[in-house]
């Protein structure tokens, strides 16, 4: 159980939520885990199947507190609200801002600044921790190039220009990504990003984990009342979660890529977990997917200090915090969208 930005996150999958006076009470079987006053809550997110009492649902609807239900793995199930009030205004602001080139560009810039900043510090960490195992000079050079890219991104004046700088920065980062593979070098190499289909083991894992991260982002946006399909950087297409793709950019390197590297470097995933098709596609087998899903759940439970809130949060909560910060910016409560800047 964790309260962040006036949203209560109940992460125990066996929890039942009930009402006692003006308090939400969290039970595990008959044991009370905690209680929180309703008066200062904006939302409740439950990662469990046991449910909520009708009395609590009615109290939340009356007070315009949204109730979001997720699977323990973080898949969005449903969002329950009372009469339509604030969220229609929030979505209206989202749609308006997506058509405003200046506002949309600033949000997209912050997402990409977060992406490049975090990618740079992934490289800096590698130099600091593994300088004897990698080409530290080459990785350090790439880090400095990413540092220079941050200024270009900050000064970009259009979406196309921003996408160009983002693409260049991604090429720089991926040019040294193979250096970060410290174990099983015979079986795992990275020569560049490829997909649809992935043509090597690293890309097969990265594509799978990127999908998991995108689903997390889409669920987080649904929880705060934003439309995951209306973004600022990625173009809108039917069925495409453009805003979720925008938001995942900040966490791509620091959460997804580092996670994939850890699976290889700790030998949790090996070459036997992959098959290669006649067309060159490399696919994870069922055992490999199971390992990744299990370890992904474990990674999401690891705790960090959120750089903006300066509070301890689990990695799995970061997309929800960022979605709430974006919603607060669109409502006018913040002067800008604060990207997730890891170090």
VOBA-1610 file (N, C-alpha, C; in pm, whole numbers, padded with zeros to 5 digits, always signed):
BEGIN
Unk+00085-00119+00000Unk+00000+00000+00000Unk+00089+00124+00000Unk+00064+00216-00096Unk+00146+00336-00107Unk+00060+00451-00159Unk+00071+00567-00093Unk-00002+00684-00138Unk+00094+00779-00207Unk+00061+00815-00333Unk+00144+00907-00411Unk+00053+01004-00483Unk+00082+01133-00470Unk+00007+01235-00543Unk-00144+01218-00525Unk-00186+01195-00400Unk-00328+01179-00366Unk-00394+01059-00433Unk-00312+00964-00476Unk-00365+00838-00529Unk-00314+00724-00442Unk-00404+00635-00403Unk-00367+00520-00320Unk-00346+00399-00409Unk-00229+00337-00400Unk-00197+00217-00476Unk-00195+00098-00381Unk-00282+00001-00407Unk-00291-00120-00324Unk-00233-00234-00406Unk-00111-00275-00372Unk-00038-00369-00457Unk-00052-00514-00415Unk-00109-00542-00299Unk-00129-00680-00256Unk-00245-00742-00334Unk-00219-00854-00400Unk-00323-00913-00486Unk-00435-00979-00406Unk-00415-00998-00276Unk-00518-01060-00193Unk-00598-00958-00112Unk-00581-00830-00142Unk-00646-00726-00062Unk-00793-00708-00101Unk-00874-00680+00001Unk-01014-00643-00018Unk-01031-00503+00039Unk-01100-00415-00036Unk-01115-00276+00004Unk-01256-00252+00056Unk-01265-00189+00171Unk-01396-00165+00233Unk-01403-00023+00288Unk-01523+00016+00331Unk-01547+00150+00385Unk-01577+00140+00534Unk-01515+00230+00610Unk-01545+00242+00752Unk-01554+00390+00785Unk-01676+00441+00792Unk-01694+00585+00814Unk-01644+00663+00695Unk-01542+00746+00716Unk-01483+00826+00609Unk-01348+00771+00567Unk-01324+00644+00597Unk-01194+00582+00568Unk-01208+00464+00474Unk-01109+00449+00387Unk-01096+00324+00314Unk-01010+00231+00399Unk-01056+00106+00414Unk-00985+00008+00495Unk-00940-00106+00404Unk-00812-00144+00415Unk-00756-00250+00332Unk-00739-00375+00417Unk-00803-00484+00373Unk-00797-00611+00445Unk-00724-00716+00361Unk-00652-00803+00429Unk-00599-00925+00369Unk-00659-01039+00449Unk-00752-01114+00387Unk-00841-01204+00462Unk-00913-01119+00566Unk-00901-01148+00693Unk-00969-01069+00794Unk-00874-00972+00866Unk-00750-00971+00822Unk-00650-00886+00886Unk-00649-00747+00823Unk-00659-00645+00905Unk-00655-00508+00855Unk-00510-00468+00828Unk-00483-00431+00701Unk-00348-00389+00663Unk-00326-00240+00683Unk-00434-00162+00674Unk-00420-00017+00690Unk-00548+00053+00653Unk-00553+00182+00684Unk-00670+00264+00650Unk-00623+00404+00613Unk-00697+00465+00521Unk-00662+00597+00469Unk-00789+00681+00459Unk-00787+00807+00507Unk-00905+00894+00492Unk-00938+00919+00345Unk-01067+00919+00313Unk-01110+00941+00175Unk-01099+01087+00133Unk-01105+01179+00229Unk-01126+01319+00193Unk-01015+01379+00108Unk-00893+01324+00115Unk-00786+01383+00035Unk-00737+01291-00076Unk-00820+01194-00116Unk-00784+01104-00225Unk-00850+01147-00356Unk-00774+01133-00465Unk-00828+01156-00600Unk-00853+01024-00673Unk-00780+00921-00635Unk-00796+00793-00704Unk-00745+00678-00619Unk-00795+00557-00651Unk-00751+00434-00587Unk-00721+00334-00698Unk-00603+00273-00693Unk-00563+00173-00792Unk-00537+00042-00720Unk-00611-00062-00755Unk-00599-00191-00688Unk-00545-00296-00784Unk-00437-00361-00743Unk-00374-00466-00823Unk-00415-00603-00768Unk-00541-00629-00759Unk-00588-00756-00703Unk-00723-00794-00757Unk-00767-00915-00722Unk-00892-00969-00775Unk-01006-00973-00674Unk-00979-00949-00546Unk-01080-00974-00445Unk-01188-00868-00440Unk-01159-00747-00488Unk-01266-00652-00508Unk-01281-00544-00404Unk-01397-00478-00411Unk-01427-00360-00332Unk-01571-00370-00284Unk-01597-00323-00165Unk-01734-00326-00114Unk-01821-00226-00189Unk-01950-00256-00209Unk-02041-00161-00273Unk-02047-00027-00200Unk-02035-00031-00066Unk-02039+00094+00010Unk-01922+00184-00026Unk-01803+00123-00042Unk-01686+00203-00079Unk-01700+00256-00221Unk-01750+00173-00313Unk-01770+00218-00450Unk-01865+00337-00454Unk-01973+00331-00375Unk-02068+00443-00372Unk-02006+00568-00313Unk-01926+00553-00207Unk-01860+00669-00146Unk-01761+00732-00242Unk-01689+00648-00318Unk-01592+00701-00415Unk-01664+00774-00529Unk-01775+00717-00576Unk-01851+00781-00683Unk-01905+00916-00637Unk-01952+00922-00514Unk-02007+01047-00460Unk-01901+01155-00448Unk-01777+01114-00419Unk-01668+01210-00397Unk-01581+01229-00520Unk-01622+01169-00632Unk-01546+01177-00757Unk-01405+01120-00742Unk-01392+01009-00667Unk-01266+00936-00654Unk-01270+00818-00751Unk-01179+00813-00843Unk-01181+00704-00941Unk-01127+00576-00878Unk-01186+00464-00919Unk-01140+00331-00877Unk-01089+00257-01000Unk-00962+00220-00999Unk-00905+00147-01112Unk-00867+00007-01068Unk-00901-00091-01150Unk-00871-00229-01119Unk-00772-00284-01221Unk-00663-00342-01169Unk-00557-00399-01252Unk-00538-00545-01213Unk-00480-00624-01303Unk-00435-00757-01263Unk-00309-00741-01179Unk-00269-00843-01103Unk-00144-00835-01028Unk-00023-00809-01118Unk-00035-00844-01247Unk+00075-00819-01341Unk+00072-00679-01400Unk-00032-00601-01369Unk-00038-00463-01414Unk-00122-00439-01537Unk-00197-00539-01584Unk-00284-00519-01699Unk-00411-00448-01657Unk-00448-00346-01731Unk-00567-00267-01700Unk-00693-00350-01720Unk-00781-00350-01619Unk-00907-00422-01629Unk-01025-00327-01647Unk-01037-00230-01555Unk-01152-00140-01561Unk-01125-00016-01475Unk-01198+00088-01509Unk-01191+00212-01432Unk-01334+00253-01401Unk-01364+00270-01273Unk-01500+00298-01229Unk-01505+00440-01173Unk-01597+00519-01225Unk-01616+00655-01175Unk-01765+00679-01157Unk-01797+00786-01087Unk-01937+00826-01072Unk-01981+00909-01191Unk-02060+01010-01167Unk-02103+01098-01273Unk-01982+01165-01339Unk-01990+01185-01470Unk-01879+01245-01542Unk-01858+01388-01493Unk-01737+01413-01442Unk-01705+01547-01392Unk-01572+01590-01448Unk-01467+01573-01369Unk-01338+01629-01407Unk-01271+01563-01525Unk-01292+01431-01547Unk-01213+01363-01648Unk-01249+01404-01790Unk-01373+01443-01813Unk-01407+01492-01946Unk-01332+01620-01975Unk-01313+01702-01871Unk-01237+01827-01888Unk-01090+01795-01911Unk-01038+01697-01838Unk-00898+01659-01856Unk-00873+01609-01997Unk-00961+01523-02046Unk-00942+01471-02182Unk-00958+01582-02287Unk-01048+01673-02260Unk-01063+01787-02351Unk-00934+01867-02357Unk-00872+01886-02240Unk-00744+01957-02236Unk-00635+01878-02308Unk-00640+01746-02294Unk-00543+01662-02364Unk-00558+01675-02515Unk-00683+01667-02563Unk-00706+01676-02708Unk-00667+01814-02761Unk-00699+01918-02683Unk-00663+02053-02726Unk-00512+02070-02733Unk-00442+02020-02630Unk-00297+02035-02627Unk-00230+01956-02738Unk-00289+01843-02779Unk-00229+01763-02885Unk-00235+01835-03020Unk-00331+01930-03032Unk-00343+02008-03156Unk-00264+02139-03149Unk-00216+02173-03029Unk-00138+02294-03010Unk+00010+02259-03029Unk+00070+02309-03136Unk+00206+02269-03169Unk+00305+02305-03060Unk+00290+02421-02997Unk+00385+02464-02895Unk+00375+02379-02769Unk+00253+02357-02722Unk+00233+02276-02602Unk+00276+02131-02628Unk+00231+02077-02741Unk+00266+01940-02774Unk+00416+01921-02788Unk+00483+02020-02848Unk+00628+02011-02865Unk+00700+02011-02731Unk+00653+02093-02637Unk+00718+02100-02506Unk+00704+01967-02431Unk+00586+01906-02438Unk+00567+01777-02372Unk+00656+01671-02438Unk+00656+01669-02571Unk+00738+01571-02644Unk+00887+01593-02614Unk+00929+01719-02607Unk+01068+01748-02573Unk+01107+01689-02438Unk+01020+01708-02339Unk+01052+01658-02206Unk+01062+01506-02204Unk+00974+01440-02280Unk+00982+01294-02289Unk+01117+01251-02348Unk+01160+01318-02454Unk+01285+01280-02520Unk+01406+01326-02440Unk+01397+01439-02372Unk+01505+01478-02283Unk+01525+01373-02174Unk+01413+01322-02121Unk+01422+01214-02024Unk+01484+01089-02083Unk+01444+01056-02204Unk+01499+00937-02270Unk+01649+00946-02287Unk+01697+01059-02341Unk+01840+01073-02371Unk+01921+01087-02243Unk+01870+01163-02147Unk+01936+01177-02017Unk+01955+01040-01953Unk+01850+00959-01951Unk+01857+00828-01887Unk+01948+00733-01964Unk+01944+00739-02098Unk+02034+00655-02177Unk+02179+00690-02148Unk+02206+00820-02136Unk+02343+00864-02105Unk+02389+00808-01971Unk+02301+00810-01871Unk+02343+00764-01739Unk+02350+00612-01730Unk+02281+00541-01818Unk+02303+00396-01828Unk+02446+00370-01872Unk+02493+00449-01970Unk+02632+00436-02016Unk+02730+00478-01909Unk+02701+00588-01840Unk+02791+00635-01734Unk+02803+00532-01622Unk+02693+00467-01588Unk+02697+00362-01486Unk+02786+00246-01531Unk+02777+00212-01659Unk+02858+00102-01711Unk+03007+00135-01702Unk+03043+00260-01734Unk+03183+00302-01724Unk+03229+00299-01578Unk+03143+00344-01490Unk+03179+00348-01348Unk+03196+00208-01289Unk+03105+00117-01324Unk+03102-00014-01258Unk+03181-00122-01331Unk+03202-00106-01463Unk+03262-00215-01540Unk+03371-00165-01635Unk+03446-00066-01594Unk+03544-00004-01684Unk+03650-00103-01732Unk+03678-00210-01655Unk+03779-00308-01694Unk+03724-00413-01791Unk+03592-00419-01805Unk+03531-00522-01890Unk+03480-00467-02023Unk+03475-00337-02037Unk+03420-00276-02158Unk+03522-00180-02218Unk+03493-00136-02339Unk+03573-00030-02401Unk+03526+00103-02341Unk+03581+00136-02225Unk+03533+00251-02150Unk+03547+00381-02229Unk+03653+00392-02306Unk+03674+00515-02383Unk+03564+00535-02487Unk+03528+00427-02556Unk+03423+00434-02659Unk+03289+00466-02595Unk+03257+00402-02482Unk+03129+00426-02415Unk+03124+00569-02360Unk+03235+00616-02305Unk+03240+00752-02253Unk+03221+00854-02365Unk+03279+00826-02480Unk+03262+00915-02596Unk+03115+00923-02637Unk+03047+00808-02639Unk+02905+00807-02673Unk+02825+00885-02570Unk+02862+00874-02443Unk+02794+00948-02337Unk+02807+01099-02359Unk+02926+01143-02397Unk+02946+01287-02422Unk+02865+01333-02543Unk+02852+01249-02643Unk+02771+01284-02760Unk+02624+01296-02721Unk+02578+01208-02632Unk+02440+01218-02584Unk+02421+01345-02503Unk+02521+01384-02427Unk+02514+01509-02351Unk+02496+01628-02445Unk+02568+01627-02557Unk+02554+01734-02656Unk+02416+01730-02722Unk+02360+01609-02737Unk+02228+01596-02799Unk+02120+01663-02715Unk+02139+01665-02584Unk+02038+01723-02495Unk+02013+01870-02528Unk+02120+01944-02559Unk+02104+02085-02594Unk+02030+02101-02726Unk+02061+02016-02823Unk+01992+02022-02953Unk+01844+01991-02936Unk+01814+01892-02855Unk+01674+01856-02830Unk+01601+01971-02762Unk+01665+02031-02663Unk+01604+02142-02590Unk+01571+02258-02682Unk+01654+02280-02783Unk+01637+02395-02873Unk+01561+02362-03001Unk+01511+02242-03015Unk+01438+02204-03137Unk+01309+02286-03148Unk+01272+02317-03270Unk+01159+02408-03293Unk+01040+02341-03362Unk+01052+02211-03391Unk+00940+02142-03456Unk+00945+01995-03419Unk+00831+01928-03439Unk+00825+01786-03410Unk+00919+01705-03498Unk+00928+01742-03626Unk+01017+01668-03717Unk+01163+01685-03676Unk+01200+01808-03637Unk+01337+01831-03592Unk+01366+01750-03466Unk+01270+01747-03375Unk+01286+01671-03251Unk+01303+01523-03281Unk+01223+01469-03372Unk+01234+01327-03407Unk+01370+01297-03468Unk+01423+01393-03545Unk+01556+01374-03604Unk+01663+01364-03498Unk+01660+01454-03401Unk+01758+01450-03292Unk+01742+01325-03207Unk+01617+01286-03186Unk+01592+01165-03108Unk+01648+01043-03178Unk+01631+01036-03308Unk+01684+00923-03385Unk+01836+00918-03382Unk+01900+01036-03392Unk+02046+01041-03385Unk+02096+00995-03249Unk+02029+01040-03143Unk+02069+01001-03008Unk+02052+00851-02988Unk+01942+00795-03040Unk+01921+00650-03027Unk+02031+00573-03099Unk+02075+00622-03215Unk+02182+00555-03290Unk+02313+00557-03211Unk+02341+00670-03146Unk+02462+00681-03064Unk+02458+00581-02949Unk+02346+00577-02881Unk+02330+00488-02766Unk+02344+00342-02808Unk+02274+00303-02915Unk+02277+00164-02956Unk+02411+00126-03019Unk+02490+00224-03063Unk+02621+00193-03122Unk+02717+00131-03021Unk+02695+00155-02892Unk+02783+00099-02789Unk+02708+00002-02698Unk+02584-00030-02733Unk+02503-00116-02646Unk+02564-00254-02631Unk+02632-00303-02735Unk+02694-00434-02727Unk+02799-00442-02617Unk+02862-00327-02585Unk+02962-00322-02479Unk+02901-00357-02342Unk+02772-00334-02327Unk+02707-00354-02198Unk+02673-00501-02173Unk+02687-00584-02275Unk+02668-00729-02259Unk+02798-00785-02204Unk+02799-00825-02079Unk+02922-00864-02011Unk+02943-01015-02005Unk+02838-01091-02019Unk+02845-01237-02010Unk+02783-01298-02136Unk+02813-01425-02159Unk+02757-01502-02272Unk+02778-01431-02405Unk+02897-01370-02421Unk+02924-01290-02542Unk+02920-01375-02670Unk+02945-01503-02658Unk+02941-01589-02776Unk+02799-01603-02829Unk+02701-01603-02737Unk+02562-01628-02776Unk+02479-01501-02791Unk+02522-01392-02723Unk+02442-01270-02723Unk+02527-01153-02773Unk+02488-01100-02887Unk+02552-00980-02943Unk+02444-00882-02987Unk+02484-00758-03003Unk+02390-00656-03048Unk+02459-00571-03153Unk+02407-00576-03274Unk+02463-00500-03385Unk+02371-00387-03432Unk+02265-00364-03359Unk+02170-00260-03397Unk+02028-00304-03369Unk+01940-00208-03359Unk+01800-00239-03328Unk+01729-00289-03452Unk+01662-00403-03442Unk+01579-00454-03551Unk+01455-00518-03491Unk+01346-00516-03565Unk+01218-00566-03515Unk+01130-00604-03635Unk+01019-00669-03603Unk+00919-00710-03705Unk+00983-00782-03824Unk+01051-00893-03811Unk+01075-00960-03683Unk+01212-00926-03626Unk+01234-00952-03497Unk+01369-00938-03441Unk+01460-01047-03496Unk+01583-01007-03528Unk+01674-01100-03596Unk+01788-01150-03508Unk+01785-01118-03380Unk+01884-01173-03287Unk+01820-01183-03149Unk+01889-01247-03058Unk+01832-01276-02925Unk+01808-01150-02844Unk+01901-01056-02848Unk+01884-00934-02770Unk+01761-00856-02817Unk+01746-00843-02948Unk+01631-00769-03002Unk+01500-00842-02973Unk+01503-00974-02971Unk+01381-01050-02938Unk+01337-01018-02796Unk+01433-01016-02703Unk+01399-00983-02564Unk+01357-00838-02549Unk+01428-00748-02614Unk+01396-00605-02602Unk+01257-00576-02654Unk+01221-00634-02767Unk+01087-00611-02822Unk+00980-00662-02726Unk+01003-00777-02666Unk+00907-00834-02572Unk+00891-00745-02449Unk+01003-00699-02393Unk+00998-00616-02273Unk+00943-00476-02305Unk+00974-00423-02422Unk+00915-00294-02462Unk+00763-00304-02467Unk+00712-00417-02511Unk+00567-00437-02514Unk+00510-00438-02372Unk+00579-00505-02281Unk+00535-00505-02141Unk+00533-00363-02085Unk+00636-00285-02116Unk+00644-00147-02067Unk+00535-00059-02128Unk+00509-00077-02257Unk+00403+00000-02322Unk+00268-00029-02259Unk+00243-00155-02228Unk+00116-00191-02163Unk+00106-00128-02024Unk+00216-00123-01952Unk+00217-00056-01822Unk+00181+00092-01837Unk+00241+00156-01938Unk+00216+00299-01960Unk+00070+00322-01999Unk+00016+00238-02085Unk-00124+00254-02126Unk-00218+00238-02007Unk-00189+00141-01921Unk-00271+00120-01803Unk-00264+00240-01710Unk-00144+00295-01693Unk-00127+00411-01606Unk-00206+00531-01658Unk-00203+00552-01788Unk-00276+00665-01847Unk-00426+00647-01833Unk-00474+00524-01852Unk-00616+00495-01831Unk-00657+00527-01688Unk-00569+00494-01593Unk-00602+00514-01451Unk-00623+00660-01416Unk-00546+00748-01477Unk-00559+00890-01442Unk-00662+00961-01529Unk-00720+00890-01626Unk-00824+00950-01709Unk-00777+01007-01841Unk-00652+00977-01881Unk-00600+01025-02009Unk-00623+00921-02118Unk-00628+00965-02241Unk-00648+00877-02356Unk-00511+00828-02403Unk-00480+00699-02390Unk-00348+00649-02428Unk-00318+00662-02577Unk-00421+00684-02657Unk-00402+00685-02803Unk-00374+00823-02861Unk-00382+00928-02781Unk-00361+01064-02831Unk-00231+01117-02774Unk-00125+01115-02857Unk+00007+01151-02810Unk+00058+01281-02868Unk+00187+01305-02844Unk+00251+01430-02884Unk+00370+01407-02976Unk+00438+01296-02961Unk+00555+01265-03043Unk+00522+01161-03149Unk+00464+01049-03107Unk+00425+00945-03201Unk+00294+00984-03270Unk+00290+00961-03399Unk+00172+00999-03477Unk+00054+00910-03440Unk-00065+00964-03458Unk-00186+00891-03424Unk-00225+00796-03538Unk-00253+00672-03500Unk-00301+00571-03594Unk-00408+00490-03523Unk-00504+00435-03597Unk-00607+00352-03532Unk-00544+00236-03456Unk-00580+00222-03329Unk-00529+00112-03248Unk-00391+00133-03190Unk-00330+00247-03216Unk-00194+00272-03167Unk-00199+00355-03039Unk-00133+00307-02934Unk-00130+00380-02806Unk-00019+00484-02811Unk-00043+00592-02887Unk+00062+00690-02914Unk+00115+00757-02788Unk+00026+00796-02696Unk+00072+00862-02574Unk+00150+00764-02486Unk+00107+00638-02480Unk+00182+00537-02404Unk+00321+00520-02462Unk+00333+00524-02595Unk+00464+00515-02660Unk+00549+00637-02629Unk+00486+00755-02623Unk+00559+00876-02584Unk+00617+00862-02443Unk+00532+00818-02352Unk+00569+00814-02211Unk+00672+00704-02182Unk+00671+00597-02259Unk+00765+00489-02233Unk+00907+00526-02272Unk+00924+00630-02357Unk+01057+00668-02402Unk+01149+00698-02284Unk+01095+00763-02180Unk+01177+00799-02065Unk+01232+00676-01993Unk+01157+00566-01995Unk+01191+00447-01918Unk+01252+00337-02003Unk+01262+00360-02133Unk+01308+00255-02224Unk+01446+00202-02184Unk+01544+00291-02168Unk+01680+00247-02137Unk+01697+00209-01991Unk+01644+00295-01904Unk+01673+00280-01761Unk+01599+00164-01697Unk+01484+00130-01749Unk+01407+00018-01694Unk+01413-00104-01784Unk+01371-00091-01910Unk+01361-00206-02000Unk+01499-00259-02041Unk+01586-00171-02093Unk+01716-00217-02143Unk+01803-00274-02031Unk+01807-00205-01917Unk+01886-00255-01805Unk+01834-00389-01755Unk+01703-00405-01762Unk+01643-00533-01722Unk+01687-00645-01815Unk+01682-00622-01945Unk+01724-00724-02042Unk+01871-00758-02022Unk+01953-00657-02005Unk+02096-00681-01983Unk+02120-00764-01858Unk+02044-00737-01753Unk+02063-00813-01629Unk+02028-00960-01647Unk+01927-00990-01728Unk+01890-01130-01753Unk+02003-01205-01821Unk+02071-01138-01914Unk+02182-01201-01986Unk+02307-01207-01897Unk+02339-01096-01834Unk+02462-01090-01754Unk+02457-01177-01629Unk+02337-01204-01580Unk+02321-01295-01465Unk+02291-01438-01509Unk+02291-01461-01641Unk+02268-01593-01700Unk+02132-01652-01664Unk+02033-01566-01643Unk+01897-01614-01619Unk+01833-01662-01750Unk+01872-01595-01859Unk+01830-01634-01994Unk+01953-01682-02069Unk+01940-01794-02140Unk+02052-01847-02218Unk+02007-01872-02361Unk+02101-01913-02444Unk+02072-01934-02586Unk+01964-02039-02608Unk+01950-02133-02515Unk+01852-02241-02533Unk+01708-02191-02524Unk+01689-02067-02479Unk+01554-02011-02467Unk+01504-01947-02597Unk+01576-01968-02709Unk+01540-01904-02836Unk+01535-02006-02948Unk+01451-01976-03046Unk+01447-02054-03170Unk+01457-01958-03287Unk+01511-02007-03398Unk+01524-01925-03518Unk+01442-01983-03631Unk+01359-01900-03693Unk+01273-01942-03802Unk+01348-01936-03936Unk+01287-01993-04038Unk+01349-01995-04171Unk+01369-01855-04228Unk+01281-01760-04190Unk+01293-01624-04241Unk+01393-01539-04162Unk+01463-01602-04066Unk+01563-01530-03988Unk+01512-01475-03857Unk+01382-01483-03834Unk+01325-01431-03710Unk+01372-01514-03591Unk+01410-01446-03483Unk+01451-01513-03360Unk+01341-01493-03257Unk+01292-01604-03200Unk+01178-01598-03110Unk+01212-01659-02974Unk+01155-01600-02869Unk+01164-01657-02736Unk+01076-01780-02725Unk+01121-01882-02653Unk+01034-01995-02629Unk+00949-01970-02505Unk+00859-02061-02475Unk+00768-02042-02361Unk+00843-02030-02229Unk+00947-02112-02213Unk+01024-02107-02089Unk+01092-01970-02073Unk+01143-01917-02183Unk+01208-01786-02178Unk+01111-01676-02143Unk+00992-01680-02203Unk+00891-01579-02172Unk+00850-01587-02025Unk+00839-01709-01973Unk+00801-01726-01833Unk+00906-01667-01741Unk+01034-01690-01771Unk+01143-01633-01692Unk+01136-01480-01694Unk+01116-01425-01812Unk+01112-01279-01825Unk+00995-01221-01747Unk+00877-01282-01760Unk+00760-01231-01690Unk+00777-01238-01538Unk+00836-01347-01489Unk+00858-01361-01346Unk+00957-01257-01296Unk+01068-01241-01367Unk+01170-01144-01325Unk+01123-01001-01343Unk+01038-00977-01443Unk+00981-00843-01464Unk+00896-00803-01344Unk+00818-00897-01293Unk+00739-00869-01174Unk+00829-00839-01054Unk+00939-00911-01042Unk+01033-00886-00933Unk+01099-00749-00948Unk+01137-00713-01072Unk+01200-00584-01095Unk+01105-00469-01060Unk+00979-00486-01092Unk+00880-00381-01063Unk+00863-00356-00914Unk+00901-00453-00831Unk+00889-00436-00686Unk+01010-00369-00624Unk+01119-00355-00699Unk+01239-00290-00646Unk+01211-00141-00623Unk+01268-00088-00517Unk+01239+00048-00474Unk+01349+00145-00515Unk+01307+00262-00562Unk+01400+00371-00593Unk+01345+00500-00531Unk+01425+00605-00534Unk+01378+00737-00495Unk+01337+00813-00621Unk+01210+00851-00629Unk+01164+00922-00748Unk+01234+01058-00755Unk+01296+01091-00869Unk+01377+01214-00876Unk+01298+01343-00862Unk+01169+01341-00894Unk+01089+01463-00881Unk+01019+01469-00746Unk+00957+01360-00706Unk+00884+01359-00579Unk+00977+01349-00459Unk+01096+01292-00482Unk+01190+01263-00372Unk+01126+01173-00267Unk+01048+01077-00315Unk+00987+00975-00229Unk+01027+00837-00278Unk+01028+00741-00186Unk+01056+00603-00222Unk+00936+00545-00296Unk+00960+00490-00414Unk+00853+00426-00491Unk+00908+00299-00554Unk+00820+00206-00585Unk+00861+00088-00660Unk+00872+00123-00808Unk+00959+00052-00879Unk+00972+00076-01023Unk+00838+00062-01093Unk+00756-00032-01046Unk+00627-00053-01110Unk+00530+00062-01094Unk+00558+00152-00999Unk+00472+00268-00977Unk+00513+00389-01061Unk+00634+00385-01116Unk+00686+00503-01187Unk+00595+00545-01304Unk+00547+00454-01391Unk+00457+00500-01497Unk+00331+00567-01444Unk+00280+00523-01330Unk+00159+00583-01273Unk+00189+00723-01219Unk+00306+00739-01159Unk+00345+00872-01112Unk+00361+00968-01229Unk+00427+00922-01335Unk+00449+01009-01451Unk+00317+01044-01520Unk+00226+00949-01527Unk+00094+00977-01586Unk+00019+01081-01503Unk+00027+01069-01370Unk-00039+01166-01283Unk+00024+01304-01297Unk+00157+01310-01312Unk+00225+01439-01330Unk+00184+01504-01462Unk+00170+01423-01567Unk+00124+01478-01695Unk-00018+01531-01683Unk-00105+01455-01614Unk-00243+01501-01595Unk-00247+01632-01517Unk-00161+01645-01417Unk-00159+01768-01338Unk-00109+01886-01421Unk-00013+01860-01509Unk+00031+01968-01598Unk-00083+02011-01690Unk-00154+01915-01749Unk-00263+01949-01841Unk-00375+02022-01769Unk-00395+01993-01641Unk-00497+02064-01563Unk-00451+02205-01524Unk-00321+02234-01538Unk-00269+02364-01501Unk-00212+02369-01360Unk-00198+02253-01295Unk-00144+02251-01159Unk+00008+02259-01157Unk+00073+02226-01270Unk+00219+02233-01281Unk+00256+02321-01400Unk+00371+02386-01393Unk+00416+02474-01501Unk+00467+02396-01622Unk+00508+02273-01601Unk+00558+02190-01711Unk+00550+02044-01671Unk+00562+01956-01769Unk+00563+01813-01739Unk+00703+01772-01696Unk+00720+01724-01572Unk+00853+01686-01524Unk+00890+01544-01567Unk+00982+01534-01660Unk+01026+01402-01707Unk+01096+01326-01595Unk+01100+01194-01610Unk+01169+01108-01514Unk+01318+01109-01548Unk+01399+01170-01461Unk+01542+01185-01487Unk+01620+01103-01385Unk+01667+00987-01429Unk+01737+00891-01343Unk+01886+00918-01342Unk+01950+00883-01233Unk+02096+00901-01228Unk+02156+00798-01135
//
